[in-house]
Amino acid sequence: MRHLSCPACGSRVFFENYTCLACGAHIAFSPEASQMAALFGEGAVVACANRGQFVCNWATGDDQPLCRSCRLDSVIPNLSFAGNLERWQRIEQAKRRVVYDFMRFGLPIEARDSANPGALTFHFLSTDLAAAPVMTGHDSGLVTLDIAEADDAVREHRRTEMREPYRTLVGHFRHELAHYYFERLVLTSSDIRACRIIFGDERADYQEALQRHYQNGAPVDWRQHFISAYASAHPHEDWAETFAHFVHIAATMDTALDLGFAGELSGRIVDPYTTEDFDALIEAFLPITAKVNEINRSMGQPDMYPFVLSDEVKGKLHFIHMIVARRVRSRAAAQSVDAA
């Protein structure tokens, strides 16, 4: 995330802020402008309707009561249950960061409606109220999240039980949206043949593959071929885990560039979300993770980056980078034609 400033006094503010801690100004993040804007006075923006419950700090427009992120929700937690408002606040905070990721990539992030039934929509459900177990997952643009994932203790228990070193709300959203973008960008494109060569044939029986994975675990040599143990379960999960990881890399590098510790290669990367130089992105990223891991260890914390990028995994990341970069180029070309 790049440096954000208070529009009133210029002090640094952060992506999640509702007010400036220096001057007290009420602010909202404008995703289209990529900056904080004032809610009152000259140039004021309109706040998302969910701001009143401290669920959202984004601005909205086009006479829409909800911002681009909140418009994606079709089922929210039942707020009459104790703790659900706090869970929803944490969920939306993570979702906004991920929605902004994909806006930065220039990827489609529209809300589902009658004119676009295959677009995105989110269901945030509780096992306490559901008639059947709630499974976090994706199905043709519908992303479902078990809101218990917003509780640190529950998520940590599942992280340990599932042997997933990186399990966060941000990670969940990036992973599930990766499934969505497989359908949008690859499944019906000319890239599907190459994708099946690289990741495997996603038409293989999914439930059977997952059952085998949970019974037998990942292959002994999974680190040579996959970004995570779960990625070895099925080609769909390999794609989703790798795509999510590519987003992790771009977002981390964006912050590192802004903070000025991206190393000598930073001059080759103007914007990690749109750069064409994949090699520079990876070469600059890996030394940063090594340094941050050492900082975490000095504090007795687990590694921030508990992953190993084998050559095969780098190849998979490169393929995803090419898919995304092509989308960026085609979008830029379309905008140039419209402008002309």
VOGU-26275 format. One record per residue: residue number from 1; x, y, z of N, C-alpha, C, CB in turn; residue in three letters. Coordinates in steps of 0.1 Angstrom, whole numbers. Glycine has a CB too. Example, Ala and Ser with C-alpha at 12.3 -4.5 7.8 and 13.67 -1.06 7.14 Angstrom:
2
 seq   n_u   n_v   n_w  ca_u  ca_v  ca_w   c_u   c_v   c_w  cb_u  cb_v  cb_w type
   1   132   -57    78   123   -45    78   132   -33    78   113   -45    90  ALA
   2   128   -22    71   137   -11    71   129     0    79   141    -6    57  SER
END
This chain:
340
 seq   n_u   n_v   n_w  ca_u  ca_v  ca_w   c_u   c_v   c_w  cb_u  cb_v  cb_w type
   1     8   -12     0     0     0     0     9    12     0    -9     0    12  MET
   2     6    22    -9    14    34   -10    10    44     1    12    40   -24  ARG
   3    18    54     3    16    64    13     3    72    11    29    74    13  HIS
   4    -5    73    21   -17    81    21   -16    93    30   -29    72    24  LEU
   5   -21   104    26   -20   117    33   -34   122    37   -12   127    26  SER
   6   -35   129    48   -47   136    51   -49   148    42   -47   141    66  CYS
   7   -61   149    36   -64   160    27   -64   174    34   -76   158    19  PRO
   8   -66   174    47   -67   186    54   -53   192    59   -76   185    66  ALA
   9   -45   183    65   -32   187    71   -20   181    65   -32   185    85  CYS
  10   -22   171    56   -10   164    50    -3   154    58     0   175    46  GLY
  11    -8   151    70    -2   141    78    -4   127    73    -7   142    93  SER
  12     4   118    76     2   104    71   -10    98    77    15    95    74  ARG
  13   -18    92    69   -30    84    74   -28    70    67   -43    91    70  VAL
  14   -37    61    72   -35    47    67   -48    43    61   -32    38    79  PHE
  15   -47    32    53   -58    27    45   -71    25    53   -54    14    38  PHE
  16   -70    21    66   -81    18    74   -87    29    81   -78     7    83  GLU
  17   -81    41    81   -85    52    89   -98    59    85   -74    63    89  ASN
  18  -106    63    95  -118    71    93  -116    85    96  -129    65   102  TYR
  19  -106    88   104  -102   102   107   -87   103   107  -108   106   121  THR
  20   -83   116   106   -68   119   107   -65   120   122   -64   132    99  CYS
  21   -55   112   127   -52   113   141   -45   125   145   -44   101   145  LEU
  22   -39   133   135   -32   145   137   -41   157   139   -22   148   126  ALA
  23   -51   158   130   -60   170   130   -74   167   132   -58   178   117  CYS
  24   -78   155   132   -92   151   135  -101   152   123   -97   159   145  GLY
  25   -96   155   111  -105   156    99  -111   142    96   -97   161    87  ALA
  26  -124   143    92  -131   131    88  -128   128    73  -146   132    90  HIS
  27  -123   116    71  -118   113    57  -124   100    52  -103   112    57  ILE
  28  -123    98    39  -128    85    33  -118    82    22  -143    86    28  ALA
  29  -116    69    20  -107    65     9  -114    65    -4  -100    52    12  PHE
  30  -109    72   -14  -115    72   -28  -107    61   -36  -114    86   -34  SER
  31  -113    50   -39  -105    39   -46  -102    43   -60  -113    26   -46  PRO
  32  -110    51   -67  -107    56   -80   -95    65   -81  -120    62   -87  GLU
  33   -94    74   -71   -83    83   -70   -71    78   -63   -88    96   -64  ALA
  34   -73    67   -56   -62    61   -48   -57    71   -37   -51    56   -57  SER
  35   -66    78   -31   -62    87   -21   -73    90   -11   -57   100   -27  GLN
  36   -69    95     1   -79    99    10   -85   113     6   -73   100    24  MET
  37   -98   114     9  -105   126     5  -113   131    18  -115   124    -7  ALA
  38  -116   144    18  -124   149    29  -138   146    28  -121   165    30  ALA
  39  -145   145    39  -159   143    39  -167   156    41  -163   133    51  LEU
  40  -160   167    44  -167   180    45  -158   190    39  -169   183    60  PHE
  41  -164   201    34  -157   212    28  -155   210    14  -144   213    35  GLY
  42  -145   218     8  -143   218    -6  -137   205   -11  -132   229    -9  GLU
  43  -143   200   -22  -139   187   -27  -144   175   -19  -124   187   -29  GLY
  44  -154   177   -11  -158   166    -2  -164   155   -10  -168   171     8  ALA
  45  -162   142    -6  -168   131   -12  -179   126    -4  -157   120   -14  VAL
  46  -187   116    -9  -198   110    -2  -194    97     4  -210   108   -12  VAL
  47  -197    95    17  -193    83    24  -202    71    21  -193    86    39  ALA
  48  -196    60    21  -204    47    19  -214    46    31  -195    35    19  CYS
  49  -226    41    28  -237    40    38  -233    31    49  -249    35    31  ALA
  50  -223    22    48  -219    14    59  -209    20    68  -213     1    53  ASN
  51  -206    33    66  -197    40    75  -203    42    89  -193    54    69  ARG
  52  -216    44    89  -222    46   102  -220    36   113  -237    48   100  GLY
  53  -217    23   109  -214    13   118  -199    10   118  -222     0   114  GLN
  54  -191    18   113  -177    16   112  -173     3   105  -170    17   126  PHE
  55  -182     0    95  -179   -12    86  -171    -8    74  -193   -18    82  VAL
  56  -172     4    70  -165     8    57  -160    23    58  -174     7    45  CYS
  57  -148    26    53  -143    39    53  -141    44    39  -130    40    61  ASN
  58  -148    38    29  -146    42    15  -156    53    11  -147    30     6  TRP
  59  -153    60     0  -162    69    -6  -170    62   -16  -155    81   -12  ALA
  60  -182    68   -20  -190    62   -30  -194    73   -40  -203    55   -25  THR
  61  -200    70   -51  -204    80   -61  -214    75   -70  -191    84   -69  GLY
  62  -217    82   -81  -227    78   -90  -241    75   -84  -223    66   -98  ASP
  63  -244    83   -73  -257    82   -66  -259    68   -60  -268    85   -76  ASP
  64  -248    61   -57  -249    48   -51  -247    49   -36  -238    38   -57  GLN
  65  -256    44   -28  -254    45   -13  -242    37    -8  -266    40    -6  PRO
  66  -238    26   -15  -227    18   -11  -215    19   -20  -231     3   -10  LEU
  67  -203    18   -15  -191    19   -23  -189     6   -31  -179    21   -13  CYS
  68  -179     7   -39  -176    -4   -49  -174   -18   -42  -164    -1   -58  ARG
  69  -168   -17   -30  -166   -29   -22  -178   -35   -16  -155   -27   -12  SER
  70  -186   -26    -9  -198   -30    -2  -209   -35   -11  -203   -19     7  CYS
  71  -209   -29   -23  -219   -33   -33  -218   -48   -37  -218   -25   -46  ARG
  72  -206   -54   -34  -204   -68   -38  -211   -77   -28  -189   -71   -38  LEU
  73  -216   -73   -17  -222   -81    -7  -237   -84   -10  -221   -75     7  ASP
  74  -241   -96   -10  -255   -99   -11  -261  -105     2  -258  -108   -22  SER
  75  -252  -111    11  -256  -116    24  -245  -112    34  -257  -132    24  VAL
  76  -250  -104    44  -241  -100    55  -244  -107    67  -242   -84    57  ILE
  77  -235  -107    77  -238  -114    90  -251  -109    97  -226  -113   100  PRO
  78  -257  -117   104  -269  -113   112  -264  -105   124  -277  -126   117  ASN
  79  -266   -92   124  -261   -83   133  -268   -83   147  -261   -69   128  LEU
  80  -278   -91   148  -285   -92   161  -277  -102   170  -299   -97   159  SER
  81  -268  -109   165  -260  -118   173  -247  -111   178  -256  -131   164  PHE
  82  -245  -113   191  -233  -107   197  -220  -110   190  -232  -111   212  ALA
  83  -212  -100   187  -199  -102   181  -199  -101   166  -194  -115   185  GLY
  84  -211  -102   160  -212  -103   145  -208   -90   138  -225  -108   140  ASN
  85  -212   -78   145  -208   -66   139  -193   -64   139  -214   -54   147  LEU
  86  -186   -68   149  -171   -68   150  -165   -77   139  -166   -71   164  GLU
  87  -171   -89   138  -167   -98   127  -168   -92   113  -174  -112   128  ARG
  88  -180   -86   111  -182   -80    98  -173   -68    95  -197   -75    97  TRP
  89  -170   -61   106  -160   -50   104  -146   -55   100  -159   -42   117  GLN
  90  -142   -66   106  -129   -71   102  -129   -77    88  -124   -82   113  ARG
  91  -140   -84    85  -141   -90    72  -141   -79    61  -155   -98    71  ILE
  92  -149   -69    63  -149   -58    52  -136   -51    51  -160   -48    56  GLU
  93  -129   -49    62  -116   -43    62  -106   -51    53  -110   -41    76  GLN
  94  -106   -64    55   -98   -72    47  -102   -72    32   -98   -87    52  ALA
  95  -116   -73    30  -121   -73    16  -117   -61     9  -136   -75    16  LYS
  96  -118   -49    15  -115   -37     8  -101   -37     3  -117   -25    18  ARG
  97   -92   -42    11   -78   -42     7   -76   -51    -5   -69   -48    19  ARG
  98   -83   -62    -6   -82   -72   -17   -89   -66   -29   -88   -85   -13  VAL
  99  -101   -60   -27  -108   -54   -39   -99   -43   -45  -121   -47   -34  VAL
 100   -92   -35   -36   -83   -25   -42   -71   -31   -49   -78   -16   -30  TYR
 101   -67   -43   -44   -56   -50   -52   -60   -52   -66   -53   -64   -45  ASP
 102   -72   -57   -68   -77   -61   -81   -80   -49   -90   -88   -71   -81  PHE
 103   -84   -38   -83   -86   -26   -90   -72   -21   -96   -92   -15   -81  MET
 104   -62   -22   -87   -48   -18   -92   -44   -27  -103   -39   -19   -80  ARG
 105   -47   -40  -103   -44   -48  -115   -51   -45  -127   -46   -63  -111  PHE
 106   -63   -38  -126   -71   -35  -137   -80   -47  -141   -63   -31  -149  GLY
 107   -82   -56  -131   -91   -68  -133  -105   -65  -130   -86   -80  -125  LEU
 108  -115   -72  -137  -129   -69  -134  -133   -72  -120  -137   -77  -144  PRO
 109  -140   -63  -114  -144   -64  -100  -158   -59   -98  -134   -57   -90  ILE
 110  -167   -62  -108  -181   -56  -107  -190   -65   -98  -186   -56  -121  GLU
 111  -200   -58   -93  -210   -65   -85  -220   -72   -94  -217   -55   -76  ALA
 112  -225   -83   -89  -235   -91   -96  -248   -84   -97  -237  -105   -90  ARG
 113  -255   -84  -108  -268   -78  -109  -275   -86  -121  -268   -63  -112  ASP
 114  -288   -82  -124  -295   -89  -134  -289   -88  -148  -309   -83  -135  SER
 115  -282   -77  -150  -275   -75  -163  -262   -83  -164  -273   -61  -166  ALA
 116  -256   -86  -152  -243   -93  -152  -244  -104  -141  -232   -83  -149  ASN
 117  -251  -115  -144  -253  -125  -134  -241  -134  -131  -264  -135  -138  PRO
 118  -231  -133  -139  -218  -140  -136  -208  -132  -129  -213  -145  -149  GLY
 119  -211  -120  -125  -202  -112  -118  -201  -116  -103  -205   -97  -119  ALA
 120  -194  -108   -95  -191  -112   -81  -202  -109   -71  -178  -105   -77  LEU
 121  -203  -118   -62  -212  -115   -50  -206  -123   -38  -226  -119   -53  THR
 122  -208  -117   -26  -203  -123   -14  -214  -127    -4  -193  -114    -7  PHE
 123  -213  -139     2  -222  -143    13  -213  -145    25  -229  -156     9  HIS
 124  -216  -138    36  -209  -139    48  -219  -147    58  -204  -126    54  PHE
 125  -216  -159    61  -225  -168    68  -219  -173    81  -229  -180    59  LEU
 126  -228  -177    90  -224  -182   103  -229  -196   104  -230  -173   115  SER
 127  -221  -205   109  -225  -219   111  -236  -220   122  -213  -228   116  THR
 128  -237  -210   131  -247  -210   141  -262  -209   135  -245  -199   151  ASP
 129  -262  -203   123  -275  -200   117  -278  -208   105  -277  -186   114  LEU
 130  -268  -214    99  -270  -221    87  -275  -235    89  -256  -223    79  ALA
 131  -283  -240    79  -289  -253    80  -279  -264    77  -301  -254    70  ALA
 132  -268  -260    71  -257  -270    67  -244  -263    71  -258  -274    52  ALA
 133  -233  -271    72  -220  -265    75  -216  -255    65  -210  -276    75  PRO
 134  -211  -244    69  -207  -233    61  -192  -236    56  -207  -219    68  VAL
 135  -191  -237    43  -178  -239    37  -173  -227    30  -178  -251    27  MET
 136  -162  -221    34  -156  -210    27  -152  -215    13  -144  -204    34  THR
 137  -156  -208     3  -153  -212   -11  -158  -203   -22  -158  -226   -13  GLY
 138  -157  -207   -34  -161  -200   -46  -170  -209   -55  -150  -194   -54  HIS
 139  -180  -203   -61  -189  -211   -70  -194  -201   -80  -200  -218   -63  ASP
 140  -188  -201   -92  -193  -193  -103  -195  -178   -99  -205  -199  -109  SER
 141  -186  -172   -93  -187  -158   -89  -192  -155   -75  -195  -151   -99  GLY
 142  -198  -166   -69  -203  -164   -55  -192  -169   -45  -216  -173   -53  LEU
 143  -187  -159   -37  -177  -162   -27  -184  -163   -14  -166  -151   -27  VAL
 144  -183  -174    -7  -189  -176     6  -177  -177    17  -197  -190     7  THR
 145  -180  -170    28  -170  -169    39  -177  -173    52  -163  -156    40  LEU
 146  -171  -182    59  -176  -185    73  -171  -174    81  -170  -199    78  ASP
 147  -180  -166    87  -176  -154    95  -168  -158   107  -188  -146    99  ILE
 148  -167  -170   111  -159  -174   123  -144  -172   119  -161  -189   126  ALA
 149  -141  -171   106  -127  -168   102  -122  -155   107  -125  -169    87  GLU
 150  -132  -146   111  -128  -133   116  -124  -133   131  -140  -123   115  ALA
 151  -126  -145   137  -121  -146   151  -107  -152   151  -131  -156   159  ASP
 152   -98  -145   157   -84  -149   157   -82  -163   162   -75  -140   165  ASP
 153   -89  -167   173   -87  -180   180   -91  -191   171   -94  -180   193  ALA
 154  -103  -189   164  -108  -199   155   -99  -201   143  -122  -195   150  VAL
 155   -95  -190   137   -86  -190   125   -73  -197   129   -84  -176   120  ARG
 156   -67  -194   140   -54  -200   144   -56  -214   146   -49  -193   157  GLU
 157   -67  -219   152   -69  -233   154   -70  -240   141   -83  -235   162  HIS
 158   -77  -234   131   -79  -240   118   -65  -240   111   -89  -233   110  ARG
 159   -58  -229   113   -45  -228   106   -36  -240   110   -38  -215   109  ARG
 160   -36  -243   123   -27  -253   129   -33  -267   124   -27  -253   144  THR
 161   -46  -269   125   -52  -281   121   -50  -284   107   -67  -281   125  GLU
 162   -51  -274    98   -50  -276    84   -36  -275    79   -59  -266    76  MET
 163   -27  -272    88   -12  -271    84   -10  -260    73    -7  -284    80  ARG
 164   -17  -248    76   -16  -237    66    -8  -226    73   -30  -233    61  GLU
 165     4  -224    69    12  -213    76     8  -199    73    27  -215    71  PRO
 166     0  -197    63    -5  -184    60   -20  -185    59     1  -178    47  TYR
 167   -28  -182    69   -42  -182    69   -47  -169    75   -48  -195    77  ARG
 168   -52  -160    67   -57  -147    71   -70  -144    63   -46  -136    69  THR
 169   -77  -134    68   -89  -130    60   -84  -125    46   -96  -119    68  LEU
 170   -74  -117    46   -69  -112    33   -65  -124    24   -56  -103    35  VAL
 171   -58  -134    30   -55  -146    22   -67  -153    17   -46  -155    30  GLY
 172   -77  -154    25   -90  -161    20   -95  -154     8  -100  -161    31  HIS
 173   -96  -141     9  -103  -133    -2   -94  -134   -15  -104  -119     2  PHE
 174   -81  -133   -14   -73  -134   -25   -74  -148   -32   -58  -131   -22  ARG
 175   -74  -158   -23   -75  -172   -28   -89  -174   -35   -74  -182   -17  HIS
 176  -100  -171   -29  -113  -173   -35  -115  -165   -48  -124  -170   -25  GLU
 177  -110  -153   -48  -111  -145   -60  -102  -150   -71  -107  -130   -57  LEU
 178   -91  -157   -67   -83  -164   -78   -91  -174   -85   -71  -170   -71  ALA
 179  -100  -181   -78  -109  -191   -85  -118  -184   -95  -117  -199   -75  HIS
 180  -123  -172   -91  -132  -164   -99  -124  -160  -112  -137  -152   -92  TYR
 181  -112  -155  -110  -104  -151  -122  -100  -162  -131   -92  -142  -117  TYR
 182   -99  -174  -126   -96  -185  -135  -108  -187  -145   -94  -198  -127  PHE
 183  -120  -185  -140  -131  -187  -148  -132  -175  -158  -144  -188  -140  GLU
 184  -129  -163  -153  -130  -151  -161  -119  -149  -172  -131  -139  -152  ARG
 185  -107  -153  -168   -96  -150  -176   -90  -162  -184   -85  -144  -168  LEU
 186   -92  -174  -179   -85  -185  -185   -95  -196  -191   -76  -191  -175  VAL
 187  -105  -200  -183  -112  -212  -186  -117  -212  -201  -124  -213  -177  LEU
 188  -122  -202  -206  -128  -202  -220  -119  -194  -230  -141  -195  -220  THR
 189  -106  -193  -226   -96  -186  -234   -87  -195  -241   -88  -175  -226  SER
 190   -79  -190  -250   -69  -199  -257   -58  -203  -247   -63  -191  -269  SER
 191   -57  -197  -235   -47  -200  -226   -50  -213  -218   -45  -189  -216  ASP
 192   -61  -219  -219   -65  -230  -211   -56  -242  -213   -80  -234  -213  ILE
 193   -52  -244  -226   -43  -256  -229   -30  -255  -221   -41  -257  -244  ARG
 194   -24  -243  -222   -11  -241  -215   -13  -241  -200    -5  -227  -219  ALA
 195   -24  -236  -195   -27  -237  -181   -28  -251  -176   -40  -229  -178  CYS
 196   -34  -260  -184   -35  -274  -180   -22  -281  -180   -45  -281  -189  ARG
 197   -13  -277  -189     1  -283  -189     8  -278  -177     8  -278  -202  ILE
 198     6  -266  -173    14  -261  -162     8  -265  -148    15  -245  -162  ILE
 199    -5  -264  -147   -11  -266  -134   -18  -280  -133   -21  -256  -131  PHE
 200   -20  -286  -144   -28  -299  -144   -42  -297  -149   -28  -305  -130  GLY
 201   -49  -307  -152   -62  -307  -158   -73  -305  -147   -65  -320  -166  ASP
 202   -79  -293  -147   -88  -289  -136  -101  -297  -137   -91  -275  -137  GLU
 203  -103  -305  -148  -115  -313  -150  -114  -326  -141  -117  -317  -164  ARG
 204  -103  -329  -135  -102  -341  -127  -111  -339  -115   -87  -342  -121  ALA
 205  -117  -351  -110  -127  -351  -100  -122  -343   -87  -131  -365   -96  ASP
 206  -129  -332   -84  -124  -323   -73  -126  -330   -59  -132  -310   -74  TYR
 207  -138  -335   -57  -141  -340   -44  -132  -352   -41  -155  -345   -42  GLN
 208  -130  -361   -51  -121  -372   -49  -107  -368   -46  -121  -381   -61  GLU
 209  -102  -357   -53   -88  -352   -51   -87  -346   -36   -85  -341   -61  ALA
 210   -97  -339   -32   -96  -333   -18   -97  -344    -8  -108  -324   -16  LEU
 211  -105  -354   -10  -106  -365     0   -92  -372     1  -117  -375    -4  GLN
 212   -86  -374   -11   -73  -381   -11   -62  -372    -4   -68  -384   -25  ARG
 213   -63  -359    -6   -54  -350     0   -55  -350    15   -56  -335    -5  HIS
 214   -67  -349    20   -69  -349    35   -66  -362    42   -83  -345    38  TYR
 215   -68  -373    34   -64  -386    39   -49  -389    39   -71  -397    32  GLN
 216   -43  -385    29   -29  -389    27   -19  -378    28   -27  -395    13  ASN
 217   -24  -365    28   -15  -354    29    -8  -351    15    -4  -356    39  GLY
 218     0  -341    15     7  -337     3    18  -346     0    12  -322     4  ALA
 219    23  -347   -13    34  -355   -16    47  -351    -8    37  -355   -31  PRO
 220    56  -360    -6    68  -356     1    76  -345    -5    77  -369     3  VAL
 221    76  -345   -18    84  -335   -26    75  -323   -30    90  -341   -38  ASP
 222    64  -320   -23    55  -310   -28    62  -296   -29    43  -308   -19  TRP
 223    72  -293   -21    78  -280   -22    86  -277   -35    88  -279   -10  ARG
 224    89  -288   -42    96  -286   -55    86  -282   -66   103  -299   -59  GLN
 225    73  -285   -63    63  -283   -74    52  -273   -71    57  -296   -78  HIS
 226    50  -270   -58    38  -262   -54    42  -252   -44    27  -272   -48  PHE
 227    34  -241   -44    36  -230   -35    32  -234   -20    29  -217   -39  ILE
 228    23  -243   -19    18  -247    -6    14  -262    -7     6  -238    -1  SER
 229    13  -268     5     8  -282     5    -6  -283    -1     9  -288    19  ALA
 230   -14  -274     3   -28  -274    -2   -29  -273   -18   -36  -263     4  TYR
 231   -19  -266   -23   -19  -265   -38   -17  -278   -45    -8  -255   -42  ALA
 232   -12  -288   -38   -10  -301   -44   -23  -309   -45     1  -309   -36  SER
 233   -33  -304   -39   -46  -312   -38   -53  -314   -51   -55  -306   -28  ALA
 234   -53  -303   -59   -60  -304   -72   -56  -292   -80   -76  -303   -69  HIS
 235   -56  -293   -93   -52  -282  -102   -59  -269   -99   -54  -285  -116  PRO
 236   -72  -269   -95   -79  -257   -92   -72  -250   -80   -94  -260   -88  HIS
 237   -68  -258   -70   -62  -252   -58   -48  -248   -61   -62  -262   -47  GLU
 238   -41  -255   -70   -28  -250   -74   -28  -236   -80   -21  -260   -83  ASP
 239   -38  -235   -89   -40  -222   -96   -43  -211   -85   -51  -222  -106  TRP
 240   -53  -214   -76   -58  -204   -67   -47  -200   -57   -70  -209   -60  ALA
 241   -40  -210   -52   -29  -207   -42   -18  -199   -49   -23  -220   -37  GLU
 242   -14  -202   -61    -4  -195   -68    -8  -181   -72     1  -203   -81  THR
 243   -20  -180   -77   -26  -167   -81   -26  -158   -68   -40  -168   -87  PHE
 244   -31  -163   -57   -32  -155   -45   -18  -151   -41   -38  -163   -34  ALA
 245    -8  -160   -42     5  -157   -39    11  -146   -47    14  -169   -40  HIS
 246     8  -146   -60    12  -135   -69     7  -122   -64     7  -138   -84  PHE
 247    -6  -121   -59   -11  -109   -54    -4  -105   -41   -26  -111   -51  VAL
 248     0  -115   -33     8  -112   -21    21  -105   -25    11  -125   -13  HIS
 249    27  -110   -35    40  -104   -39    38   -90   -44    46  -113   -51  ILE
 250    28   -88   -53    26   -74   -58    23   -64   -46    15   -74   -68  ALA
 251    14   -68   -37    10   -60   -26    22   -57   -17    -1   -66   -18  ALA
 252    30   -67   -14    42   -65    -5    52   -56   -12    48   -79    -2  THR
 253    55   -58   -25    64   -50   -32    59   -35   -33    67   -55   -46  MET
 254    46   -33   -34    41   -20   -35    44   -12   -22    26   -20   -37  ASP
 255    42   -19   -10    46   -13     2    61   -11     4    40   -22    14  THR
 256    69   -21     0    83   -20     1    88    -8    -7    90   -33    -3  ALA
 257    83    -6   -19    87     5   -28    84    18   -21    81     4   -41  LEU
 258    72    19   -15    68    31    -9    77    35     3    53    30    -5  ASP
 259    81    24    10    89    26    22   104    28    19    87    15    32  LEU
 260   108    25     7   121    28     3   131    17     6   126    40     8  GLY
 261   126     4     8   136    -6    11   134   -18     1   134   -12    25  PHE
 262   131   -15   -12   130   -25   -22   143   -29   -29   120   -20   -32  ALA
 263   154   -23   -25   167   -27   -30   170   -20   -44   167   -42   -32  GLY
 264   181   -25   -50   186   -19   -62   177   -21   -74   200   -24   -65  GLU
 265   169   -31   -74   160   -34   -85   148   -26   -85   157   -49   -85  LEU
 266   146   -18   -75   133   -10   -74   132    -1   -85   133    -3   -61  SER
 267   143     4   -91   142    13  -102   136     7  -115   156    18  -106  GLY
 268   136    -6  -115   130   -13  -127   115   -16  -125   137   -26  -129  ARG
 269   110   -13  -113    96   -16  -110    89    -3  -106    94   -27   -99  ILE
 270    82     3  -115    74    15  -112    62    12  -104    71    23  -125  VAL
 271    55     2  -109    42    -2  -102    42   -18  -102    30     4  -109  ASP
 272    43   -24   -91    43   -39   -90    30   -45   -96    45   -44   -76  PRO
 273    19   -38   -96     7   -43  -101     6   -43  -116    -5   -35   -95  TYR
 274    14   -35  -123    13   -34  -137    27   -37  -144     8   -21  -141  THR
 275    37   -39  -136    50   -41  -143    51   -53  -152    61   -43  -132  THR
 276    58   -51  -163    60   -62  -173    72   -70  -169    62   -56  -187  GLU
 277    80   -65  -160    93   -72  -156    91   -81  -145   104   -61  -153  ASP
 278    87   -94  -148    85  -104  -138    98  -107  -130    79  -116  -144  PHE
 279   109  -109  -138   121  -112  -131   126  -102  -121   132  -114  -142  ASP
 280   124   -89  -124   128   -79  -114   119   -79  -102   128   -65  -121  ALA
 281   106   -82  -104    97   -83   -93   101   -94   -83    83   -86   -98  LEU
 282   104  -106   -88   108  -117   -80   122  -114   -73   108  -130   -88  ILE
 283   131  -110   -81   145  -107   -76   145   -97   -65   154  -103   -87  GLU
 284   136   -87   -66   135   -76   -56   128   -81   -44   129   -64   -61  ALA
 285   118   -90   -46   109   -95   -35   116  -104   -25    97  -101   -41  PHE
 286   124  -113   -30   129  -124   -22   139  -118   -11   137  -134   -30  LEU
 287   148  -109   -14   156  -103    -3   148   -96     8   166   -94    -9  PRO
 288   137   -90     4   129   -84    14   123   -94    24   117   -76     7  ILE
 289   118  -105    19   112  -115    27   122  -121    37   106  -126    19  THR
 290   135  -123    32   145  -128    41   148  -118    52   158  -130    33  ALA
 291   148  -105    50   151   -95    60   139   -95    70   153   -82    54  LYS
 292   127   -95    65   116   -94    74   114  -106    82   103   -91    66  VAL
 293   118  -118    77   118  -130    85   127  -129    96   121  -142    76  ASN
 294   139  -124    94   149  -122   105   144  -113   115   162  -117    99  GLU
 295   137  -102   111   131   -93   121   121  -100   130   125   -81   114  ILE
 296   112  -108   123   102  -116   131   109  -125   141    93  -124   121  ASN
 297   119  -132   136   126  -142   145   132  -135   157   137  -149   137  ARG
 298   137  -122   155   143  -115   166   132  -112   177   150  -103   161  SER
 299   120  -111   173   109  -109   182   102  -121   187    99   -99   176  MET
 300   107  -133   183   101  -146   187    89  -149   179    99  -145   201  GLY
 301    87  -143   168    75  -145   160    78  -155   148    69  -132   154  GLN
 302    67  -161   143    70  -170   131    74  -162   119    57  -178   128  PRO
 303    80  -168   109    84  -161    97    72  -154    91    91  -171    87  ASP
 304    74  -142    86    63  -135    79    61  -142    65    67  -120    77  MET
 305    72  -148    60    71  -154    47    76  -168    47    79  -146    36  TYR
 306    68  -178    51    72  -192    53    71  -200    40    64  -198    64  PRO
 307    75  -194    29    74  -201    16    87  -202     9    64  -194     7  PHE
 308    88  -212     0   100  -214    -8    96  -214   -23   108  -227    -5  VAL
 309   102  -205   -31    98  -204   -45   108  -213   -53    99  -190   -50  LEU
 310   104  -225   -56   112  -234   -65   111  -228   -79   107  -248   -64  SER
 311   120  -233   -88   119  -229  -102   106  -232  -108   130  -236  -110  ASP
 312   100  -243  -105    87  -247  -110    76  -237  -106    83  -261  -107  GLU
 313    77  -234   -93    67  -224   -88    69  -210   -94    68  -223   -72  VAL
 314    81  -206   -96    83  -193  -103    78  -194  -117    99  -190  -103  LYS
 315    79  -205  -123    73  -206  -137    58  -205  -136    76  -220  -143  GLY
 316    51  -210  -126    37  -209  -125    33  -194  -122    31  -218  -114  LYS
 317    41  -188  -113    38  -174  -110    40  -165  -123    48  -169   -99  LEU
 318    50  -169  -131    53  -161  -143    41  -163  -153    66  -166  -150  HIS
 319    35  -175  -154    24  -177  -162    12  -168  -158    20  -192  -162  PHE
 320    10  -167  -145    -1  -159  -140     2  -144  -143    -3  -161  -125  ILE
 321    14  -140  -141    18  -127  -144    15  -123  -158    33  -124  -141  HIS
 322    18  -132  -167    16  -130  -181     1  -128  -184    21  -141  -190  MET
 323    -8  -136  -178   -22  -135  -179   -27  -122  -175   -29  -147  -172  ILE
 324   -22  -118  -163   -27  -105  -157   -21   -93  -166   -22  -104  -143  VAL
 325    -9   -94  -170    -3   -83  -177   -10   -81  -191    12   -86  -180  ALA
 326   -14   -92  -197   -21   -91  -210   -34   -84  -208   -23  -106  -215  ARG
 327   -41   -87  -197   -53   -81  -194   -51   -66  -192   -60   -86  -181  ARG
 328   -40   -62  -185   -37   -48  -183   -35   -41  -197   -25   -46  -174  VAL
 329   -27   -48  -206   -24   -42  -219   -37   -40  -227   -14   -50  -226  ARG
 330   -46   -50  -227   -58   -49  -235   -67   -38  -229   -65   -63  -235  SER
 331   -68   -37  -216   -76   -27  -210   -71   -13  -214   -77   -28  -195  ARG
 332   -57   -11  -213   -51     2  -217   -54     5  -231   -36     1  -214  ALA
 333   -53    -5  -240   -55    -3  -254   -70     1  -257   -52   -15  -263  ALA
 334   -79    -5  -250   -93    -2  -251   -96    13  -246  -102   -12  -243  ALA
 335   -89    17  -235   -91    30  -230   -86    41  -240   -85    32  -217  GLN
 336   -75    37  -247   -69    46  -257   -78    48  -269   -55    41  -262  SER
 337   -84    37  -273   -94    38  -284  -106    47  -280   -99    24  -288  VAL
 338  -111    45  -267  -122    53  -263  -119    68  -262  -127    48  -249  ASP
 339  -106    70  -257  -102    84  -256  -101    91  -270   -89    85  -249  ALA
 340   -97    83  -280   -95    89  -293  -109    92  -299   -87    79  -302  ALA
END
